[in-house]
């Protein structure tokens, strides 16, 4: 019993470590992922005969300047919108009133009588509590000052202190990530050797292949994702500028940044841009066109651009990406959602190069878990000839029927024979397999009508 419960206890301990140690693990994982992003830049600088320490500092400085520039641009655009809000207040109020008339108006007309009864009850309750409300109203009429919230200090230093207190947590987190990133990049070779010694001291070849595979896949994924999201943000900026939306730069930056968040990032950016368009434009056409631009560009990038760049390079199945997003977001929140794909990819690589974790490759990978002979044999055992016929027709598009029989049908029958000789399948299952094989052969050879006639005769 203890031996069977050991893997379960080990998995639960690992989950507890991931959850309880997230305040330490999240900056470390972010630093490692960012090191893979800037690794191509460091290699380019090293080819220019620049020292490793100088290359690392230049790469980290470039990354910092990029992040600070994006944050500054976002802040400037937000301040500009805040200053312009009074100009758009009338548009917002008018459109909210129109939406209220379209959506809530019919319901209010249908429930008019019920609303009247509710108002009568509320007026009766207000009469009962009139004594408690009368004194504050009379005091206000006499000029008495009612207690209110304490007034905040308006000194510039106090405002700066409150602002720093608000954003200090984010600044501290970013500083920790940058510090760890610098040391990870400076000690890249040493960390690699330590991981090989820890994970594969008895098999250096397998450990080296695993690290190289993970590093190449993740680096290619991050660089491709960065370039795709940058191009997406530029396309949004140019498209909305052509539509005369004054906040097009803000929408483009937000779209490029939010696209790093899987599944919901682009949708949130599109809703924000549409809300801005509703506030700016007196009509509704600009908001609808903005939404159409987001939808069209996201479809083009998601269906045409990404599959050619890194859609199949990760080796993950679509279901594993969704499940990984749910799992890591539950453990680490929004950061886990952003890092869900690379973290799941690390699990796939570990399963591919570690015998004890090979089940992860089967569960997370996009490769076929069964060969064509195994699939055919399994479908025959289930009495389902239709999937076998569908696979056979797909095979026949690129090869001959004789090749299908040699590579698929005969090996599947061999598997059935081995199980029959070992008494692993019953006579009823053997009869079911025979009928499925006959049905498949008849369908592929075009003699299905003759087989049905023989079946009716009892042959």
ABEGO torsion letter per residue (X at the ends): XAAAAAAAAAAAAAAAAAAAAAAAAAAAAAAAAAAAAAAAAAAAAAAAGBBAAAAAAAAAAAAAAAAAAAAAAAAAAAAAAAAAAAAAAAAAAAAAAAAAAAAAAAAAAAAAAAAAAAAAAAAAAAAAAAAAAAAAAAAAAAGBBBBBBBBBBABAAAAAAAAAAAAAAAAAAAAAAAAAAAAAAAAAAAAAAAAAAAABAABAAAAAAAAAAAAAAAAAAAAAAAAAAAAAAAAAAAAAAAAGBAAAAAAAAAAAAAAABBGAAAAAAAAAAAAAAAAABABAAAAAAAAAAAAAAAAAAAAAAAAAAAAAAAGBBAAAAAAAAAAAAAAAEAAAAAAAAAAAAAAAAAAAABAAAAAAAAAABABBABBAAAAAAAAAAAGBAAAAAAAAAAAAAABBAAAAAAAAAAAAAAAAAAAAAAGABBAAAAAAAAAAAAAAAAAAAGAAAAAAAAAAAGX
